[in-house]
Amino acid sequence: MPALHDIAAETELWDAYAESAFKADAEPVFHWTQYAGHGPGAELLGDPSTVLEIGCGTGRALAHLAQRGIKATGVDLSPVMVAKTRERWAETDAQFVHGEVLDYLTDTTDTYDAIYSIFGAAWFTAPDKLFPLVHERLTPGGAFVFSQPPAIPGAYGPQGMYKGGFAGKAMFTYRYSYKPQVWERLLTRAGFREANAEVLDAPKADHIGTLVVRARR
């Protein structure tokens, strides 16, 4: 079985994603769910002066926060995506860093009032490795918030995912899925003093909801 964290393979996958997902004419926007205009917004972060987005993707959420005067930093595994976001959002003063999230959190000495992930690195990184590092990089009382699809019933733990269908070059990664109460337990074990995980219903019945998890140092 291959390692669950093959950096070269994952970088290629996310570079391919960058080419398809990045839209140069997109505007800054912040939302936790996959449905435009649905669910809570940046207020879940509290009132931070500094934020870090792990797996910042297209940079739209980070640019939104930077435009509000927040010192905003994002880290992403794809050098292609980082190059695109640095150019597109240069005028917002948001900072985009190319790096693997565990390495970044281990190596940096910076701390943040809030760290967050929107269908990003918190979905694709082993929580037993990620959560203690996030905890260490938060200021006292700082918030860690992330969102992703909820687990499919009966399918928990690391889940393999191919990119681009089931034909052609095998580009894949692993994502992590658990019941809400398990996410809470993983966070408190990592040192967070409080944690809450819930699934927000979709705006239409029988559609996929959104798992939103909040924790505080």
C-alpha positions as CSV (number, residue, x, y, z in Angstrom):
1,M,0.0,0.0,0.0
2,P,1.4,3.5,-0.9
3,A,2.1,6.0,1.8
4,L,-1.0,8.1,2.7
5,H,1.0,11.3,2.2
6,D,2.9,11.1,-1.1
7,I,3.9,14.8,-1.6
8,A,5.0,14.6,-5.2
9,A,1.8,12.7,-6.3
10,E,-0.4,15.1,-4.3
11,T,1.3,18.2,-5.7
12,E,0.6,17.0,-9.3
13,L,-3.0,16.4,-8.4
14,W,-3.5,19.9,-6.9
15,D,-1.6,21.5,-9.8
16,A,-4.1,19.9,-12.1
17,Y,-6.9,21.1,-9.9
18,A,-5.5,24.7,-10.0
19,E,-5.6,24.7,-13.8
20,S,-9.3,23.8,-13.8
21,A,-10.6,25.6,-10.7
22,F,-8.9,29.0,-10.8
23,K,-10.9,31.7,-12.4
24,A,-9.0,35.0,-12.9
25,D,-12.3,37.0,-13.0
26,A,-13.6,35.6,-9.7
27,E,-14.3,38.0,-6.9
28,P,-13.4,37.7,-3.2
29,V,-16.0,35.7,-1.2
30,F,-16.2,33.9,2.1
31,H,-18.6,31.0,2.8
32,W,-18.2,27.7,4.5
33,T,-20.6,25.6,2.5
34,Q,-20.6,24.4,-1.1
35,Y,-23.9,26.4,-1.8
36,A,-23.5,30.1,-2.7
37,G,-25.2,32.4,-0.2
38,H,-26.0,29.5,2.2
39,G,-24.8,29.1,5.8
40,P,-22.6,31.2,8.1
41,G,-19.8,33.4,7.0
42,A,-16.5,34.7,8.4
43,E,-18.1,35.5,11.8
44,L,-17.3,31.9,12.9
45,L,-13.7,33.1,13.1
46,G,-14.5,35.6,15.8
47,D,-12.7,39.0,15.4
48,P,-9.2,38.0,14.4
49,S,-6.3,40.4,13.6
50,T,-4.3,37.5,11.9
51,V,-5.5,34.4,10.1
52,L,-4.0,31.4,8.4
53,E,-5.9,29.4,5.7
54,I,-4.5,25.9,5.3
55,G,-5.1,24.7,1.8
56,C,-6.1,28.1,0.5
57,G,-6.9,27.1,-3.1
58,T,-8.1,29.9,-5.3
59,G,-7.6,32.5,-2.5
60,R,-11.0,34.0,-2.7
61,A,-11.8,33.6,1.0
62,L,-8.3,34.9,2.1
63,A,-8.7,37.9,-0.2
64,H,-12.1,38.7,1.3
65,L,-10.5,38.7,4.8
66,A,-7.5,40.8,3.7
67,Q,-9.8,43.4,2.2
68,R,-11.3,43.8,5.7
69,G,-7.9,44.7,7.1
70,I,-7.0,41.4,8.5
71,K,-3.4,40.2,8.1
72,A,-4.1,37.1,6.0
73,T,-1.8,34.3,5.1
74,G,-2.5,31.2,3.1
75,V,-0.5,28.0,2.5
76,D,-1.1,25.6,-0.4
77,L,0.6,22.6,-1.8
78,S,0.2,23.6,-5.4
79,P,2.9,25.9,-6.8
80,V,0.7,26.5,-9.8
81,M,-2.2,27.7,-7.6
82,V,0.1,29.9,-5.4
83,A,1.6,31.6,-8.5
84,K,-2.0,32.3,-9.7
85,T,-3.2,33.6,-6.4
86,R,-0.2,35.8,-5.7
87,E,-0.8,37.6,-9.1
88,R,-4.6,37.8,-8.8
89,W,-4.8,39.0,-5.2
90,A,-1.7,41.1,-5.0
91,E,-3.5,44.3,-4.3
92,T,-5.3,42.8,-1.3
93,D,-1.9,42.3,0.6
94,A,-2.9,38.7,1.3
95,Q,0.2,36.5,1.5
96,F,0.3,33.2,-0.3
97,V,2.9,30.6,0.6
98,H,3.8,27.4,-1.3
99,G,4.3,24.6,1.1
100,E,3.0,21.4,2.6
101,V,0.8,22.2,5.6
102,L,2.5,20.0,8.2
103,D,5.9,21.3,7.2
104,Y,4.7,24.9,7.3
105,L,3.1,24.6,10.7
106,T,6.2,22.8,12.1
107,D,8.7,25.3,10.7
108,T,7.0,28.6,11.2
109,T,7.3,30.6,14.4
110,D,4.3,32.8,13.6
111,T,1.0,32.5,15.6
112,Y,-2.5,33.4,14.4
113,D,-5.8,34.4,16.0
114,A,-7.6,32.0,13.7
115,I,-6.7,29.1,11.5
116,Y,-9.2,27.8,9.1
117,S,-9.8,25.4,6.2
118,I,-12.7,25.4,3.7
119,F,-12.8,22.0,2.0
120,G,-9.0,22.3,2.3
121,A,-6.1,20.8,4.2
122,A,-8.2,19.8,7.2
123,W,-10.0,17.4,4.9
124,F,-6.9,15.9,3.4
125,T,-4.4,15.7,6.3
126,A,-4.4,13.1,9.1
127,P,-6.0,14.8,12.1
128,D,-3.6,13.2,14.6
129,K,-0.7,15.0,12.9
130,L,-2.5,18.2,11.9
131,F,-4.5,19.2,15.0
132,P,-1.6,19.4,17.5
133,L,0.4,21.6,15.1
134,V,-2.6,23.9,14.6
135,H,-3.1,24.1,18.3
136,E,0.5,25.3,18.8
137,R,0.3,28.0,16.1
138,L,-2.9,29.6,17.6
139,T,-2.8,32.5,20.0
140,P,-4.5,31.8,23.4
141,G,-8.2,31.7,22.8
142,G,-7.6,31.4,19.1
143,A,-10.2,29.7,16.8
144,F,-9.7,26.7,14.5
145,V,-12.6,26.3,12.1
146,F,-13.0,24.0,9.1
147,S,-15.7,22.7,6.8
148,Q,-16.0,19.7,4.4
149,P,-18.6,17.2,3.3
150,P,-19.9,15.0,6.1
151,A,-18.9,11.4,6.3
152,I,-20.9,8.9,4.3
153,P,-22.5,6.6,6.9
154,G,-20.3,3.6,7.6
155,A,-17.3,5.1,5.8
156,Y,-14.9,6.5,8.4
157,G,-11.2,7.3,8.6
158,P,-9.0,7.9,5.5
159,Q,-10.9,7.6,2.2
160,G,-9.0,7.3,-1.1
161,M,-10.1,9.7,-3.9
162,Y,-9.1,9.7,-7.5
163,K,-9.0,13.0,-9.4
164,G,-10.4,13.3,-12.9
165,G,-12.5,10.1,-13.1
166,F,-11.4,6.5,-13.4
167,A,-9.5,6.4,-16.6
168,G,-6.1,7.8,-17.4
169,K,-3.2,8.6,-15.1
170,A,-3.8,7.6,-11.5
171,M,-3.8,10.9,-9.5
172,F,-5.2,10.4,-6.1
173,T,-5.1,11.6,-2.5
174,Y,-6.7,10.7,0.8
175,R,-9.3,12.6,2.7
176,Y,-10.5,12.0,6.2
177,S,-14.1,11.4,7.3
178,Y,-15.5,10.9,10.8
179,K,-18.8,11.3,12.7
180,P,-19.1,14.8,14.3
181,Q,-18.5,13.5,17.9
182,V,-15.3,11.8,16.7
183,W,-14.0,15.1,15.3
184,E,-14.7,16.7,18.7
185,R,-12.8,14.0,20.5
186,L,-9.8,14.3,18.2
187,L,-9.7,18.0,18.8
188,T,-9.9,17.8,22.6
189,R,-7.2,15.1,22.6
190,A,-5.0,17.5,20.6
191,G,-5.3,20.1,23.4
192,F,-8.3,22.3,22.4
193,R,-10.3,23.3,25.4
194,E,-13.6,23.2,23.5
195,A,-14.8,21.7,20.2
196,N,-18.1,21.6,18.4
197,A,-18.9,19.7,15.2
198,E,-22.2,19.8,13.4
199,V,-23.7,19.0,10.0
200,L,-25.5,21.9,8.4
201,D,-28.4,20.9,6.2
202,A,-28.3,21.8,2.5
203,P,-30.7,24.4,1.2
204,K,-32.6,21.6,-0.6
205,A,-33.9,18.5,1.0
206,D,-31.9,15.3,0.3
207,H,-28.9,17.3,-0.9
208,I,-25.4,16.9,0.7
209,G,-25.0,18.9,3.8
210,T,-21.8,20.5,5.2
211,L,-19.8,19.5,8.2
212,V,-18.6,22.6,10.1
213,V,-16.2,22.1,13.0
214,R,-15.1,24.8,15.5
215,A,-12.5,24.6,18.2
216,R,-10.8,27.0,20.5
217,R,-7.4,27.0,22.1
